[in-house]
Amino acid sequence: MLDHASARTDTVAVFLRRRRHGNPWLRFLLRRTMRMLIAMFVIIAVAFFVLRLSGGDPVRAALGATADEAVVQARRDQLGLNDPLIVQFWNYLVGILHGDLGASLITGRSVSELVENRLPATLELAGISFAIVLLVAVPVGLGIAILTQGSRHRGVEVSFTGITGLIAAIPEYLLGVALVVVFAVTLHMFPVAGRSGPVSYVLPVLAMTVASWASLSRIARVEALNTLSDDYVRTARSKRIPAAWVYFRHALPNMLTATLTIGGTLLSTMIASSVLVEKVFNWPGLGSAFVEAIATKDYGIVQGLALVYAAIILVINLAVDIVLSLLDRRTTLLETT
Amino acid sequence: MRSFLTFLRNPLGAISAVMVLILVLLALFAPEIWGAQAAQTDTSALLQGPSDAHPLGTDGLGRDLLLRTLVATRLSLGMALIATVLGLVFGLLLGALPSVLGPRVQRLFSSIISTWLAFPVLLVAMLTVILFGPSSASAVVALGLTMVPSFARLAQTLSSRVGGSEYLAAARMMGVSRGNQFTRYVLPNIAEPIIVNVTLSIGGGLLALSSLSFLGVGVQPPDFDWGRMLSEGFDQVYTNPTAVVGPGVAVVFAGVAFGTLGESLAAHLRNQGRGGVLSRRRLGPAPRVADRAKAAADGALLTVDGLSVSFPSATGWVRPVQDVSFSVAPGEIVGVVGESGSGKSVALMAVAQLSAAGAAVTAQQLRFDGDDLLDLPPAVLKRRLGTKIGVVFQDSLTALNPALRVGTQLAEIPRFHAKDARRAAHAKAVAALDDVSIDEPERRSRQFPHEYSGGMRQRALIAMSQIGKPRLIIADEPTTALDVTVQQRVLALLRRECEETGAAAIVVSHDIAVLAELCQRILVMYAGRIVEDVDVRLLATPDKLAHPYTRALAESLPDLDTDRTQPLATIPGEPPDLSLPLVGCGFAARCAFATEQCFAQTPEPLAHAHAHGGRVACWHPQDGVPISGILGEPTAATATNRTTQEVR
């Protein structure tokens, strides 16, 4: 139907026709949501099949080696573990869609209930930390870039890179341990663990933020340097408007796109490191429940929580994509074409 | 090898290399030397704090923590290394192979990798370890797997850069087999960045593995790595807080070592061939002209006297503008012409006080509308200049801010300088757009620059330069990016604006035809200096021009009478390297009339009030000599000169 020469013009025609129908931004949103759902499905499938096919009998493991074979079989029937695998998967999927993320194989407590109780604490910790990181790292990066552009103030540049390099190499859990040792155990300035009142937030949030702050402010500096050497910054300077206006109204929005792209990855990473920080501070969030379930080999909870974590990451990525598309219309339009 | 030595001269690179060396030596020898001692339990010294016998104290079984920390180097480092190698091998396969397999496969791989990459390394590693069951081996495999996508992405980016390259296309056309394409063309070109990433990954992997061990899903007792030791120490943090010091310091030390080494390597690769920039101390003061009597202002709007602009480089100051002097009368339109790199834009940006950060601008005087711009502190300067200088930039796409609406960018000037309210400022912006014949200015003012055509953007820029009613307009190659018909409109617009407002203008171009149409006077720049300052009408009669370079330029300009059977005239040779001090006339090496004097002494345009009424910086002004003498066969008179040049 199409020969090679006309294929190109046809694509253009299709594109033009498509543009007339529907909002490109909406289609972008739709595509990203679809991509997220597909990714989620793949993850659920992998988690389900790998866990079923590997490792021995979860019921036997939960009930112990001495349990009666009849009891084990009864429990297997009860859990539907004797059905064909594909039926089990279907039931599992339907369950997830109804908010059933499985249950503990040991205590029988439902994962959904656990999530309901624990998720807020985790989101709070990660959210506060992320907000602080963004609010501090971006201005610092911009400030250092302004100071060091055109290879001025080499001393500032070297010490900034050196210090942030050192800080970024301290893993969150290790900083957490150090903070506990110094400020809680030795100086008794802050509580050692738990979530009770504003003071108890200080150390965990600090542990979460410091390393991320260091790496993000380095990235922000590089982005700011690129932005400041862009032509439109010179145009803005040619208008002799206040310097602060040039930096915040002209440079900041342009460096934000790239910084936020990386910031999104950073937020995902912070969700992951919150697992360790929660363990260190015994924070009543998903992470400490997760670590506990790993320690007690409670795979029902591990599997359920793993899905919750995966979903959080996917939602974060989608949200970052949406925010970026709002900030930078050009990219969005280009991508949908 | 030499490259490695220059790398070590960088202090951060050297320090990190030594740190990594220490770690490698410890990993190799510590278990052999202290392995037995570190495993020795001592029930009389359980959970002790620091002492002479045990500088970092002991653990729950009375084992020396310092020795255990040192011995643990092997396992910690080894696991990170194996994981990285695993990630590298599979990542390379996943990422680099599709580049020779065609676009469809590439797209599929790319979307798999981006979804995979979206998951934090630590989380994926934790889940994988749980699937495999907690052990050192599964931690290593898990971490290796999580590294696969980032290596694949890297290899993909790099190899698609290579895959799109001309040399690979050439290899394909010559029928090189796919295997050979990969090993001979793709791999060598992606090796260096991958080495950098491997270094960074070992550091990252080390930290991630220690996290896994800390969680209890990595190394299992009786084996121990730093993470495991931290986990054990943390359990007794109340009774013996110093137990976490040794492994904690070790983890950070290793993280910093590999992280800094990787970054220094990356910086080194980036800078290869480019070189860094000398420190201010080694650069010395910026070059400037020797003090001399200041030129009189004589009613000029702008007086530039002895302007030099210099940039720091790896070898010293680069001087794109050296001792430039000229003046502009009120209402006058002056053109500046010269080839790329002649310093014309740099000089005018310095006049407009818009030099790039790090540039050193010096001058005898830089007088504009009664103020010496170089004497004023920045804050005062900004207030004095206000909207008196309007600038039209070269590339309208990059000169407008992509994130702001065009109207907003125009309205900034009345908002800040006339202190207009937002609404009034916007009305002025719309009026300014209307004035440069942009249709539907109200709607257009609410659009972003990328929604404009090239010609519209350039007109919007002119509107922006006009909105503050400037006394001087500096237009930096205002028509370069435009096609010929749009060029004419933009030029007409620029001329009209100057006529209407009585503003003076300096128009920079490498296109002498553009200037001939617009200006009254042109300045010819070569190698950072003004070589001729002449009435524009003389361009039509090249034999009345004095400088050999100007004559060559005017001659190379084709018109309808040009004999099209002859090749267009060009000027042989290259402009001089401005990072080296320039003695004598910059054009001497390309000039048919050059003599000893031209190479030894710099001709001054000031000293030469020339016969044609302008200024010429040349020891041998050519007004009388036929033009063929410059470009064609040398005449008898110039042949001797050429000999002198060759002898040099």
Chai-1 contact restraints between the chains, C-beta under 6 A:
chainA,res_idxA,chainB,res_idxB,connection_type,confidence,min_distance_angstrom,max_distance_angstrom,comment,restraint_id
A,A39,B,T115,contact,1.0,0.0,6.0,A-B,restraint_1
A,V50,B,L131,contact,1.0,0.0,6.0,A-B,restraint_2
A,Q149,B,A357,contact,1.0,0.0,6.0,A-B,restraint_3
A,G150,B,A357,contact,1.0,0.0,6.0,A-B,restraint_4
A,G150,B,G358,contact,1.0,0.0,6.0,A-B,restraint_5
A,S151,B,V277,contact,1.0,0.0,6.0,A-B,restraint_6
A,S151,B,G358,contact,1.0,0.0,6.0,A-B,restraint_7
A,R152,B,G358,contact,1.0,0.0,6.0,A-B,restraint_8
A,R154,B,S279,contact,1.0,0.0,6.0,A-B,restraint_9
A,G165,B,G259,contact,1.0,0.0,6.0,A-B,restraint_10
A,G165,B,T260,contact,1.0,0.0,6.0,A-B,restraint_11
A,L166,B,V256,contact,1.0,0.0,6.0,A-B,restraint_12
A,A169,B,V252,contact,1.0,0.0,6.0,A-B,restraint_13
A,A169,B,G255,contact,1.0,0.0,6.0,A-B,restraint_14
A,A169,B,V256,contact,1.0,0.0,6.0,A-B,restraint_15
A,A169,B,G259,contact,1.0,0.0,6.0,A-B,restraint_16
A,I170,B,V252,contact,1.0,0.0,6.0,A-B,restraint_17
A,P171,B,L207,contact,1.0,0.0,6.0,A-B,restraint_18
A,P171,B,S211,contact,1.0,0.0,6.0,A-B,restraint_19
A,Y173,B,S211,contact,1.0,0.0,6.0,A-B,restraint_20
A,Y173,B,F214,contact,1.0,0.0,6.0,A-B,restraint_21
A,L174,B,G248,contact,1.0,0.0,6.0,A-B,restraint_22
A,L174,B,V251,contact,1.0,0.0,6.0,A-B,restraint_23
A,V177,B,F234,contact,1.0,0.0,6.0,A-B,restraint_24
A,V177,B,V244,contact,1.0,0.0,6.0,A-B,restraint_25
A,V181,B,P241,contact,1.0,0.0,6.0,A-B,restraint_26
A,V185,B,P241,contact,1.0,0.0,6.0,A-B,restraint_27
A,D231,B,T398,contact,1.0,0.0,6.0,A-B,restraint_28
A,D231,B,A399,contact,1.0,0.0,6.0,A-B,restraint_29
A,Y232,B,A399,contact,1.0,0.0,6.0,A-B,restraint_30
A,Y232,B,L400,contact,1.0,0.0,6.0,A-B,restraint_31
A,Y232,B,N401,contact,1.0,0.0,6.0,A-B,restraint_32
A,R234,B,L354,contact,1.0,0.0,6.0,A-B,restraint_33
A,T235,B,F393,contact,1.0,0.0,6.0,A-B,restraint_34
A,T235,B,A399,contact,1.0,0.0,6.0,A-B,restraint_35
A,R237,B,L354,contact,1.0,0.0,6.0,A-B,restraint_36
A,S238,B,L354,contact,1.0,0.0,6.0,A-B,restraint_37
A,S238,B,V391,contact,1.0,0.0,6.0,A-B,restraint_38
A,K239,B,E412,contact,1.0,0.0,6.0,A-B,restraint_39
A,K239,B,I413,contact,1.0,0.0,6.0,A-B,restraint_40
A,R240,B,K382,contact,1.0,0.0,6.0,A-B,restraint_41
A,R240,B,L385,contact,1.0,0.0,6.0,A-B,restraint_42
A,R240,B,G386,contact,1.0,0.0,6.0,A-B,restraint_43
A,I241,B,E412,contact,1.0,0.0,6.0,A-B,restraint_44
A,I241,B,F416,contact,1.0,0.0,6.0,A-B,restraint_45
A,H250,B,N401,contact,1.0,0.0,6.0,A-B,restraint_46
A,P253,B,A403,contact,1.0,0.0,6.0,A-B,restraint_47
A,N254,B,A403,contact,1.0,0.0,6.0,A-B,restraint_48
A,S268,B,P120,contact,1.0,0.0,6.0,A-B,restraint_49
A,T269,B,P120,contact,1.0,0.0,6.0,A-B,restraint_50
A,A272,B,P120,contact,1.0,0.0,6.0,A-B,restraint_51
A,A272,B,L122,contact,1.0,0.0,6.0,A-B,restraint_52
A,A272,B,L123,contact,1.0,0.0,6.0,A-B,restraint_53
A,L276,B,S211,contact,1.0,0.0,6.0,A-B,restraint_54
A,V302,B,I130,contact,1.0,0.0,6.0,A-B,restraint_55
A,A306,B,L127,contact,1.0,0.0,6.0,A-B,restraint_56
A,Y309,B,L123,contact,1.0,0.0,6.0,A-B,restraint_57
A,I313,B,F119,contact,1.0,0.0,6.0,A-B,restraint_58
A,N317,B,A118,contact,1.0,0.0,6.0,A-B,restraint_59
A,R330,B,H450,contact,1.0,0.0,6.0,A-B,restraint_60
